[in-house]
Amino acid sequence: MAEAPHIAIIIEYDVPEQNRTLFMERLLENCEATLKDDGCLRMEVSQPIGGDGRVVFLTERWRDQASIDKHRSQPGHDQQHERVDSLLTGKRVAKCHILNG
């Protein structure tokens, strides 16, 4: 039986200038903790080249949906997200199957 494709979660954050430093501290802290979760394969934070610093992307790679579900069920998960989301003016999330690599 073929193995299910890995899952990517791609998040685009809109961060007002006055919150950028604290936002990055909290986001990177969350990424570091999440990378320790079984099934989390990668967490990449990036910004558009030539942008004004307002937009930040987080790309997550997960082994499977069960790994994501286990991560989300951990105590404190929702509070971690609220600490980041409270600093934003917008957020868009896409969940995708990875088709290569």
DSSP file (Angstrom, degrees, kcal/mol; ACC not computed):
  #  RESIDUE AA STRUCTURE BP1 BP2  ACC     N-H-->O    O-->H-N    N-H-->O    O-->H-N    TCO  KAPPA ALPHA  PHI   PSI    X-CA   Y-CA   Z-CA
    1    1 A M              0   0    0      0, 0.0     2,-0.1     0, 0.0     0, 0.0   0.000 360.0 360.0 360.0 137.3    0.0    0.0    0.0
    2    2 A A        -     0   0    0      1,-0.1     2,-0.2     3,-0.0     0, 0.0  -0.404 360.0-112.7 -70.0 142.6    1.3    3.5   -0.9
    3    3 A E        -     0   0    0     -2,-0.1    -1,-0.1     1,-0.1     3,-0.1  -0.531  35.4-106.4 -74.4 140.0    2.3    5.7    1.9
    4    4 A A        -     0   0    0     -2,-0.2    -1,-0.1     1,-0.1     3,-0.1  -0.361  42.1-101.8 -64.4 144.9    0.1    8.8    2.4
    5    5 A P        -     0   0    0      0, 0.0    -1,-0.1     0, 0.0    94,-0.1  -0.327  39.4-101.3 -66.7 150.4    1.7   12.1    1.3
    6    6 A H        -     0   0    0     92,-0.2    92,-2.7    91,-0.1     2,-0.4  -0.219  37.8-122.2 -62.0 163.0    3.2   14.4    3.9
    7    7 A I  E     -AB  62  97A   0     55,-2.5    55,-3.1    90,-0.2     2,-0.4  -0.929  18.4-158.7-116.1 134.5    1.1   17.4    4.8
    8    8 A A  E     -AB  61  96A   0     88,-3.0    88,-3.1    -2,-0.4     2,-0.5  -0.914   1.8-163.3-108.3 138.0    2.1   21.0    4.6
    9    9 A I  E     -AB  60  95A   0     51,-1.8    51,-2.8    -2,-0.4     2,-0.6  -0.988  10.3-168.4-117.5 119.7    0.5   23.8    6.6
   10   10 A I  E     -AB  59  94A   0     84,-3.0    84,-2.4    -2,-0.5     2,-0.5  -0.939   4.0-172.3-114.8 119.3    1.3   27.2    5.1
   11   11 A I  E     -AB  58  93A   0     47,-3.0    47,-2.4    -2,-0.6     2,-0.6  -0.937  10.7-160.7-117.6 130.4    0.4   30.2    7.2
   12   12 A E  E     -AB  57  92A   0     80,-2.9    80,-2.2    -2,-0.5     2,-0.4  -0.952  14.3-164.6-109.7 119.7    0.6   33.8    6.1
   13   13 A Y  E     -AB  56  91A   0     43,-3.3    43,-1.9    -2,-0.6     2,-0.6  -0.837  14.3-151.3-105.3 139.8    0.7   36.3    9.0
   14   14 A D  E     -AB  55  90A   0     76,-2.6    75,-2.6    -2,-0.4    76,-1.0  -0.961  23.1-173.2-106.3 115.3    0.1   40.1    8.8
   15   15 A V        -     0   0    0     39,-3.2    73,-0.2    -2,-0.6     5,-0.1  -0.935  19.7-132.2-118.1 118.3    2.1   41.7   11.6
   16   16 A P    >>  -     0   0    0      0, 0.0     3,-2.0     0, 0.0     4,-0.6  -0.359  28.9-112.3 -66.0 150.1    1.8   45.4   12.4
   17   17 A E  G >4 S+     0   0    0      1,-0.3     3,-1.2     2,-0.2     4,-0.4   0.850 114.0  57.5 -52.1 -42.9    5.2   47.1   12.9
   18   18 A Q  G 34 S+     0   0    0      1,-0.2    -1,-0.3     2,-0.1     4,-0.2   0.666 111.6  42.9 -67.8 -14.6    4.8   47.7   16.6
   19   19 A N  G <> S+     0   0    0     -3,-2.0     4,-2.9    68,-0.1    -1,-0.2   0.432  83.9  98.8-107.7  -0.8    4.3   43.9   17.2
   20   20 A R  H <X S+     0   0    0     -3,-1.2     4,-2.6    -4,-0.6     5,-0.2   0.881  82.0  47.5 -61.9 -43.6    7.0   42.4   15.0
   21   21 A T  H  > S+     0   0    0     -4,-0.4     4,-2.1     2,-0.2    -1,-0.2   0.955 117.7  41.2 -64.2 -49.7    9.8   41.8   17.6
   22   22 A L  H  > S+     0   0    0     -4,-0.2     4,-2.5     2,-0.2     5,-0.2   0.899 113.7  54.8 -65.5 -40.2    7.5   40.2   20.1
   23   23 A F  H  X S+     0   0    0     -4,-2.9     4,-3.0     1,-0.2     5,-0.2   0.946 109.1  46.9 -56.8 -49.9    5.7   38.2   17.3
   24   24 A M  H  X S+     0   0    0     -4,-2.6     4,-2.6     1,-0.2     5,-0.3   0.896 110.8  52.5 -62.9 -40.2    9.0   36.8   16.0
   25   25 A E  H  X S+     0   0    0     -4,-2.1     4,-1.9    -5,-0.2    -1,-0.2   0.947 114.8  41.6 -58.7 -48.5   10.1   35.8   19.5
   26   26 A R  H  X S+     0   0    0     -4,-2.5     4,-2.4     2,-0.2    -2,-0.2   0.906 115.1  49.8 -68.2 -42.0    6.8   34.0   20.2
   27   27 A L  H  X S+     0   0    0     -4,-3.0     4,-2.5    -5,-0.2    -2,-0.2   0.939 112.4  46.5 -63.8 -46.7    6.7   32.4   16.8
   28   28 A L  H  X S+     0   0    0     -4,-2.6     4,-2.4    -5,-0.2    -1,-0.2   0.870 111.1  53.0 -65.0 -36.0   10.2   31.1   16.9
   29   29 A E  H  X S+     0   0    0     -4,-1.9     4,-1.9    -5,-0.3    -1,-0.2   0.929 110.7  47.1 -61.7 -45.6    9.7   29.8   20.4
   30   30 A N  H  X S+     0   0    0     -4,-2.4     4,-2.6     1,-0.2    -2,-0.2   0.902 111.3  51.7 -62.7 -41.4    6.6   27.9   19.2
   31   31 A C  H  X S+     0   0    0     -4,-2.5     4,-2.3     1,-0.2    -2,-0.2   0.925 108.0  51.1 -61.7 -45.3    8.5   26.5   16.2
   32   32 A E  H  < S+     0   0    0     -4,-2.4     4,-0.4     1,-0.2    -1,-0.2   0.909 113.8  44.4 -59.9 -43.1   11.3   25.2   18.4
   33   33 A A  H >< S+     0   0    0     -4,-1.9     3,-1.1     1,-0.2     4,-0.2   0.905 112.4  51.7 -67.9 -41.6    8.9   23.4   20.7
   34   34 A T  H >< S+     0   0    0     -4,-2.6     3,-2.2     1,-0.3     6,-0.2   0.845  97.4  65.9 -67.4 -34.4    6.8   22.0   17.8
   35   35 A L  T 3< S+     0   0    0     -4,-2.3    -1,-0.3     1,-0.3    -2,-0.2   0.716  94.7  61.2 -60.3 -19.2    9.9   20.6   16.1
   36   36 A K  T <  S+     0   0    0     -3,-1.1    -1,-0.3    -4,-0.4    -2,-0.2   0.608  83.2 104.2 -81.2 -12.5   10.2   18.2   19.1
   37   37 A D  S X  S-     0   0    0     -3,-2.2     3,-1.9    -4,-0.2     2,-0.2  -0.478  84.7-106.2 -73.4 138.2    6.8   16.7   18.4
   38   38 A D  T 3  S+     0   0    0      1,-0.3    33,-0.1    -2,-0.2    -1,-0.1  -0.451 107.2  23.0 -60.9 127.6    6.8   13.3   16.8
   39   39 A G  T 3  S+     0   0    0      1,-0.3    24,-2.5    -2,-0.2     2,-0.7   0.242  87.2 119.9  97.8 -13.1    5.8   13.7   13.2
   40   40 A C  E <   +C   62   0A   0     -3,-1.9    -1,-0.3    22,-0.2    22,-0.2  -0.784  33.2 173.3 -84.8 116.2    6.8   17.3   12.8
   41   41 A L  E     +     0   0A   0     20,-2.9     2,-0.3    -2,-0.7    21,-0.2   0.720  57.8   0.4 -98.3 -25.8    9.4   17.2   10.0
   42   42 A R  E     -C   61   0A   0     19,-1.4    19,-2.4     2,-0.0     2,-0.4  -0.971  43.6-168.0-165.1 146.7   10.1   20.9    9.4
   43   43 A M  E     -C   60   0A   0     -2,-0.3     2,-0.5    17,-0.2    17,-0.2  -0.947  19.5-178.4-136.6 115.2    9.1   24.4   10.5
   44   44 A E  E     -C   59   0A   0     15,-2.6    15,-2.8    -2,-0.4     2,-0.5  -0.969  11.2-162.8-122.0 128.1   10.3   27.2    8.2
   45   45 A V  E     +C   58   0A   0     -2,-0.5     2,-0.3    13,-0.2    13,-0.2  -0.916  23.6 162.8-106.3 132.0    9.8   30.9    8.9
   46   46 A S  E     -C   57   0A   0     11,-2.4    11,-3.3    -2,-0.5    -2,-0.0  -0.953  26.6-150.0-146.6 163.7   10.3   33.3    5.9
   47   47 A Q        -     0   0    0     -2,-0.3     9,-0.1     9,-0.2     3,-0.1  -0.977  36.7 -95.9-133.1 148.0    9.5   36.8    4.6
   48   48 A P    >   -     0   0    0      0, 0.0     3,-1.7     0, 0.0     2,-0.2  -0.362  43.9-109.4 -61.2 138.3    9.0   38.0    1.0
   49   49 A I  T 3  S+     0   0    0      1,-0.3     3,-0.1    -2,-0.1     0, 0.0  -0.524 104.8  13.8 -66.9 131.5   12.1   39.4   -0.6
   50   50 A G  T 3  S+     0   0    0     -2,-0.2    -1,-0.3     1,-0.2     2,-0.0   0.530  98.5 136.5  79.4   5.6   11.7   43.2   -0.9
   51   51 A G    <   -     0   0    0     -3,-1.7    -1,-0.2     1,-0.1    -4,-0.0  -0.203  66.5-115.9 -78.3 175.3    8.7   43.3    1.4
   52   52 A D        -     0   0    0     -3,-0.1    -1,-0.1    -2,-0.0    -3,-0.1   0.343  52.7-103.9 -94.4   6.2    8.1   45.8    4.1
   53   53 A G  S    S+     0   0    0     -5,-0.2   -38,-0.1     2,-0.2    -2,-0.0   0.358  96.4 108.3  90.1  -5.6    8.3   43.2    6.9
   54   54 A R        +     0   0    0    -40,-0.1   -39,-3.2     1,-0.0     2,-0.4   0.845  67.5  64.5 -72.7 -34.6    4.6   43.1    7.5
   55   55 A V  E     +A   14   0A   0    -41,-0.2     2,-0.4    -7,-0.1   -41,-0.2  -0.784  59.2 176.4 -99.9 132.2    4.1   39.6    6.0
   56   56 A V  E     -A   13   0A   0    -43,-1.9   -43,-3.3    -2,-0.4     2,-0.4  -0.996  13.1-153.6-131.0 137.0    5.7   36.5    7.6
   57   57 A F  E     -AC  12  46A   0    -11,-3.3   -11,-2.4    -2,-0.4     2,-0.4  -0.880   4.8-164.9-109.4 143.1    5.1   33.0    6.3
   58   58 A L  E     -AC  11  45A   0    -47,-2.4   -47,-3.0    -2,-0.4     2,-0.6  -0.996   6.3-168.3-122.3 124.3    5.4   29.8    8.4
   59   59 A T  E     -AC  10  44A   0    -15,-2.8   -15,-2.6    -2,-0.4     2,-0.4  -0.960   6.4-171.9-114.4 119.3    5.6   26.5    6.5
   60   60 A E  E     -AC   9  43A   0    -51,-2.8   -51,-1.8    -2,-0.6     2,-0.5  -0.847   8.5-158.4-108.4 144.5    5.1   23.4    8.5
   61   61 A R  E     -AC   8  42A   0    -19,-2.4   -20,-2.9    -2,-0.4   -19,-1.4  -0.991  13.4-175.3-125.5 127.1    5.7   19.8    7.2
   62   62 A W  E     -AC   7  40A   0    -55,-3.1   -55,-2.5    -2,-0.5   -22,-0.2  -0.899  30.9-134.3-122.8 148.1    4.0   16.9    9.0
   63   63 A R  S    S-     0   0    0    -24,-2.5     2,-0.3    -2,-0.3    -1,-0.1   0.899  82.3 -28.5 -64.8 -42.1    4.3   13.1    8.4
   64   64 A D     >  -     0   0    0    -25,-0.2     4,-1.4   -58,-0.1     3,-0.4  -0.968  65.8 -88.9-166.0 173.6    0.5   12.6    8.6
   65   65 A Q  H  > S+     0   0    0     -2,-0.3     4,-2.9     1,-0.2     5,-0.2   0.848 119.1  61.8 -65.8 -34.2   -2.8   13.9   10.0
   66   66 A A  H  > S+     0   0    0      1,-0.2     4,-2.4     2,-0.2    -1,-0.2   0.883 102.8  51.2 -60.3 -37.6   -2.4   11.8   13.1
   67   67 A S  H  > S+     0   0    0     -3,-0.4     4,-2.2     2,-0.2    -1,-0.2   0.898 111.0  47.8 -65.5 -40.6    0.7   13.7   14.0
   68   68 A I  H  X S+     0   0    0     -4,-1.4     4,-2.7     2,-0.2    -2,-0.2   0.929 111.6  50.2 -64.6 -45.4   -1.1   17.0   13.5
   69   69 A D  H  X S+     0   0    0     -4,-2.9     4,-1.4     1,-0.2    -2,-0.2   0.911 110.7  48.9 -60.6 -43.1   -4.0   15.8   15.7
   70   70 A K  H  < S+     0   0    0     -4,-2.4     4,-0.4     1,-0.2     3,-0.3   0.918 111.7  50.0 -62.9 -43.3   -1.7   14.7   18.5
   71   71 A H  H >< S+     0   0    0     -4,-2.2     3,-1.3     1,-0.2    -2,-0.2   0.930 110.7  49.2 -59.0 -46.8    0.2   18.1   18.4
   72   72 A R  H 3< S+     0   0    0     -4,-2.7    -1,-0.2     1,-0.3     6,-0.2   0.735 105.5  58.2 -68.4 -22.6   -3.1   20.0   18.5
   73   73 A S  T 3< S+     0   0    0     -4,-1.4    -1,-0.3    -3,-0.3    -2,-0.2   0.506  80.3 114.2 -86.9  -3.4   -4.4   18.0   21.5
   74   74 A Q  S X  S-     0   0    0     -3,-1.3     3,-1.9    -4,-0.4     4,-0.3  -0.374  80.5 -96.9 -68.2 143.9   -1.4   18.8   23.7
   75   75 A P  T 3  S+     0   0    0      0, 0.0    -1,-0.1     0, 0.0    -2,-0.1  -0.375 110.2  19.9 -58.3 134.4   -2.1   20.9   26.8
   76   76 A G  T 3> S+     0   0    0     -3,-0.1     4,-2.3    -2,-0.1     5,-0.2   0.346  86.1 119.5  89.4  -6.5   -1.4   24.6   26.1
   77   77 A H  H <> S+     0   0    0     -3,-1.9     4,-1.9     1,-0.2     5,-0.2   0.946  77.2  44.7 -57.0 -51.6   -1.6   24.3   22.3
   78   78 A D  H  > S+     0   0    0     -4,-0.3     4,-2.3     1,-0.2    -1,-0.2   0.875 111.9  52.9 -63.7 -37.1   -4.5   26.8   21.9
   79   79 A Q  H  > S+     0   0    0      2,-0.2     4,-2.1     1,-0.2    -1,-0.2   0.881 105.6  54.7 -66.4 -37.8   -2.9   29.2   24.4
   80   80 A Q  H  X S+     0   0    0     -4,-2.3     4,-1.2     1,-0.2    -1,-0.2   0.928 110.9  45.6 -59.6 -44.4    0.4   29.2   22.4
   81   81 A H  H  X S+     0   0    0     -4,-1.9     4,-3.4     1,-0.2     3,-0.3   0.896 109.8  53.9 -67.2 -39.4   -1.5   30.1   19.2
   82   82 A E  H  X S+     0   0    0     -4,-2.3     4,-2.0     1,-0.2    -1,-0.2   0.876 103.2  57.4 -62.5 -36.7   -3.5   32.8   21.0
   83   83 A R  H  < S+     0   0    0     -4,-2.1    -1,-0.2     2,-0.2    -2,-0.2   0.855 115.8  36.6 -62.5 -34.9   -0.2   34.4   22.2
   84   84 A V  H >< S+     0   0    0     -4,-1.2     3,-1.9    -3,-0.3    -2,-0.2   0.923 115.6  52.3 -80.4 -49.8    0.9   34.7   18.6
   85   85 A D  H >< S+     0   0    0     -4,-3.4     3,-1.6     1,-0.3    -2,-0.2   0.773  96.5  68.2 -62.6 -27.2   -2.5   35.5   17.0
   86   86 A S  T 3< S+     0   0    0     -4,-2.0    -1,-0.3     1,-0.3    -2,-0.1   0.658  97.7  54.9 -66.5 -13.5   -3.2   38.4   19.5
   87   87 A L  T <  S+     0   0    0     -3,-1.9    -1,-0.3    -5,-0.1     2,-0.2   0.388  95.7  91.6 -97.4   1.8   -0.3   40.3   17.8
   88   88 A L    <   -     0   0    0     -3,-1.6   -73,-0.2   -73,-0.2     3,-0.1  -0.544  54.7-161.5-103.5 159.6   -1.7   40.1   14.2
   89   89 A T  S    S+     0   0    0    -75,-2.6     2,-0.3     1,-0.4   -74,-0.2   0.454  85.7   0.5-106.1 -10.1   -3.9   42.1   11.9
   90   90 A G  E     -B   14   0A   0    -76,-1.0   -76,-2.6    -5,-0.1    -1,-0.4  -0.970  56.1-169.1-170.7 158.6   -4.6   39.1    9.7
   91   91 A K  E     -B   13   0A   0     -2,-0.3     2,-0.4   -78,-0.2   -78,-0.2  -0.950   1.5-171.2-157.3 133.0   -3.8   35.4    9.1
   92   92 A R  E     -B   12   0A   0    -80,-2.2   -80,-2.9    -2,-0.3     2,-0.4  -0.991   9.4-164.5-127.6 137.8   -4.4   33.0    6.3
   93   93 A V  E     -B   11   0A   0     -2,-0.4     2,-0.4   -82,-0.2   -82,-0.2  -0.977   7.2-175.3-127.7 133.3   -3.9   29.2    6.5
   94   94 A A  E     -B   10   0A   0    -84,-2.4   -84,-3.0    -2,-0.4     2,-0.5  -0.993   8.8-159.9-124.7 135.3   -3.6   26.6    3.7
   95   95 A K  E     +B    9   0A   0     -2,-0.4     2,-0.3   -86,-0.2   -86,-0.2  -0.971  23.7 172.3-115.5 126.3   -3.4   22.9    4.4
   96   96 A C  E     -B    8   0A   0    -88,-3.1   -88,-3.0    -2,-0.5     2,-0.4  -0.927  36.8-118.8-136.0 151.5   -1.9   20.9    1.5
   97   97 A H  E     -B    7   0A   0     -2,-0.3     2,-0.5   -90,-0.2   -90,-0.2  -0.770  37.6-123.6 -82.1 138.0   -0.7   17.4    0.5
   98   98 A I        -     0   0    0    -92,-2.7   -92,-0.2    -2,-0.4     3,-0.0  -0.745  24.1-169.9 -85.0 125.5    2.9   17.6   -0.6
   99   99 A L        +     0   0    0     -2,-0.5     2,-0.3   -94,-0.1    -1,-0.1   0.588  64.4  34.2 -96.0 -12.9    3.2   16.2   -4.1
  100  100 A N              0   0    0      1,-0.1    -1,-0.0     0, 0.0     0, 0.0  -0.949 360.0 360.0-138.3 160.2    7.0   15.9   -4.3
  101  101 A G              0   0    0     -2,-0.3    -2,-0.1    -3,-0.0    -1,-0.1   0.485 360.0 360.0  56.9 360.0   10.0   15.2   -2.1
